[in-house]
Amino acid sequence: MKAHQDVSPRQEARAERNLYQAILTLRNVEECRAFFRDLCTPAEIEAMSDRWAVVEWLGRGAPYREIHKHTGVSLTTISRVARYLGDGNGGYELASARVAARSP
């Protein structure tokens, strides 16, 4: 939550939508890398990359402890990703299916 209380939920929703619109303008991995490296701290990028790696391992049916062994991601984070993979907004599943469809 922001410390500044004058920002309405509507303004926050608009800012979030604008961010997603900006992401949709990016055309390739290099553009995405440049954008996210400007937008996020190295720790934030690492956290997102770790979560995405967990999605890939879960998709292979790997047990949590094996995922932890190979990625170094905490069991708590692995559990959280698994929960959102099953009961989230469908974003992980959608992106994972699209990545799989592009793979040879």
TORDRENTI-72131 format. One record per atom (N, C-alpha, C): x, y, z. Coordinates in steps of 0.05 Angstrom, whole numbers, padded with zeros to 5 digits, always signed. Each point is the difference from the previous one (the first is absolute). Layout:
% residues N
XYZ...
This chain:
% residues 104
+00017-00023+00000-00017+00023+00000+00018+00025+00000-00008+00019-00015+00015+00025-00002-00005+00017+00025+00021+00015+00007-00003+00018+00023-00018+00023-00006-00001+00008-00025-00016+00023-00008-00029-00008-00003-00018+00011+00016-00027-00009+00001-00019+00014-00019+00010+00019-00016-00017+00015-00019-00004-00015-00026+00012-00023-00003-00003-00016-00025-00024-00018+00003-00020+00004-00018-00024-00016+00002+00004-00028-00012-00016-00019+00008+00002-00027-00013-00004+00002-00030-00016+00018-00009-00004+00004-00029+00025+00009-00014+00015+00019+00013+00025+00009-00011+00021-00022+00000+00000-00016+00021+00019-00023+00001-00007-00020-00022-00025-00005-00004-00008-00019-00021+00007+00010-00028-00002+00026-00004+00007+00012-00025+00031-00002-00005+00015+00005+00021+00029-00002-00002+00008-00029-00006-00013-00019+00013+00006-00028-00005-00007-00007-00029-00023+00008-00010-00008-00005-00027+00020+00013-00020+00009+00024+00006+00020+00013-00017+00026-00015-00001+00008-00011+00022+00024-00017+00001-00003-00024-00019-00023-00013+00002-00004-00024-00017-00001+00008-00029-00011+00023-00006-00001+00010-00028+00028+00005-00010+00017+00011+00017+00028+00005-00007+00014-00027-00006-00004-00020+00017+00012-00026-00004-00008-00012-00027-00025+00004-00007-00011-00011-00025+00013+00012-00025+00013+00024+00004+00013+00012-00024+00027-00012-00006+00011-00015+00019+00027-00011-00003-00001-00023-00020+00020-00001-00018-00001-00018-00023+00017-00025+00002+00020+00000+00017+00017-00023+00002+00013-00002+00027+00015-00021+00004+00013-00005+00026+00019+00023+00008+00015+00010-00019+00019+00021+00006-00014+00025+00009-00023+00007-00013-00015+00024+00009-00012-00005+00028-00010-00024+00005-00010-00006+00026+00021+00001+00021+00024-00010-00006+00022+00000+00019+00007+00029+00007+00002+00017-00020+00007+00028+00005-00021+00014+00017-00026-00005-00007-00022+00013+00015+00000-00009+00029+00001-00026+00004-00001-00010+00028+00025+00007+00016+00023+00002-00013+00024+00009+00015-00002+00029+00008-00014+00016-00016-00005+00028+00008-00022+00002+00021-00020-00017-00002-00023+00001+00018+00005-00012+00027+00014-00022+00001+00003-00016+00025+00028+00000+00011+00002-00006+00025+00026-00004+00012+00010-00028-00008+00026-00004+00002+00010-00027-00005-00013-00022+00017-00006+00007+00025-00014-00020+00018-00028-00006-00010-00014+00020-00010-00027-00004-00010+00000-00018-00025+00020+00005-00017+00002-00017-00024+00007-00028+00008+00018-00003+00019+00008-00027+00009-00025-00014+00012-00015+00013+00016-00024-00012+00012-00020-00009-00022-00005+00017-00020-00018-00008-00021+00011-00023-00017+00026+00001-00005+00013-00022-00015-00001-00026+00015+00004+00001+00026-00002-00024+00017-00028-00011-00001-00020+00016+00002-00028-00009-00001-00006-00013-00027+00010+00012-00021-00005-00012-00026+00014-00027-00003+00025-00002+00011+00014-00026-00001-00016-00021+00016-00013+00008+00022-00016-00019+00015-00024-00009-00016-00012+00018-00015-00023-00008-00018+00009-00022-00019+00024+00004-00012+00010-00020-00019+00005-00027+00014+00012+00000+00023+00005-00025+00015-00026-00013+00008-00019+00016+00010-00026-00012+00007-00014-00012-00024+00003+00013-00023-00012-00011-00024+00012-00027-00008+00024-00005+00008+00013-00026-00005-00008-00021+00021-00015+00009+00021-00009-00018+00021+00021-00005+00021+00020+00017+00002+00022-00004+00020-00011+00005+00028+00010-00016+00019-00007+00005+00029+00012+00026+00010-00012+00012+00020+00009+00026+00010+00029-00001+00009+00009-00021+00014+00028-00001+00009+00020-00002-00023-00008-00013-00021+00017-00001-00024+00002+00027-00013-00023+00014-00001+00000+00028-00011+00018+00017+00017-00002-00002+00026+00017+00016+00018+00029-00006-00005+00007-00026-00002+00028-00008-00004+00011+00012-00026-00015+00000-00021+00010+00010-00026-00001+00030-00003-00019+00013+00013-00004+00029-00004+00009+00017+00024+00001-00011+00023+00006+00015+00024-00023+00016+00011-00023-00003-00013-00024+00015+00008-00011-00013+00025-00010+00016+00019-00010-00011+00025-00025-00017-00004-00004-00019+00018-00024-00017-00001-00025+00017+00002+00001+00022+00016-00023+00017+00002-00007+00013-00026+00020+00010-00015-00005+00012-00026-00010-00021-00020+00011-00023+00001-00008-00022-00018-00030-00006+00005-00007-00002+00026-00027-00006+00007-00019+00023-00009+00008+00024+00003-00016+00023-00009-00004+00000-00030+00021-00005-00015-00002-00002-00029-00019-00022-00008+00003-00023+00013-00018-00023-00006-00029+00007+00006-00005+00014+00021-00027+00008+00007-00012+00019-00021+00016+00019-00009-00009+00018-00021-00002-00013-00027+00016-00020-00005-00002-00015-00024-00026-00015-00002-00009-00010+00023-00026-00014+00001-00024+00017+00004+00003+00020+00017-00024+00016+00008+00004+00030-00004+00018+00008-00017+00005+00028-00004-00018+00012-00022+00011+00018-00015-00015+00014-00021+00004-00012-00027+00015-00021-00002+00005-00014-00026+00023+00011-00016+00014+00019+00011+00022+00012-00015+00024-00018-00004+00007-00015+00022+00022-00019-00003-00007-00021-00021-00024-00011+00001-00008-00021-00018+00000+00010-00029-00011+00024-00004-00002+00011-00027+00028+00004-00012+00018+00013+00016+00027+00006-00010+00015-00026-00005-00003-00019+00019+00014-00026-00003-00009-00014-00025-00026-00001-00005-00010-00013-00024+00010+00013-00025+00001+00027+00000+00009+00014-00024+00030-00004-00005+00016-00001+00022+00028-00005-00003+00004-00029-00011-00015-00019+00010+00002-00027-00009-00008-00003-00029-00020+00016-00009-00009-00002-00028+00022+00011-00019+00016+00018+00010+00022+00012-00017+00025-00017-00001+00002-00018+00019+00024-00017+00001-00001-00021-00021+00024-00006-00013+00000-00020-00021-00004-00028+00011
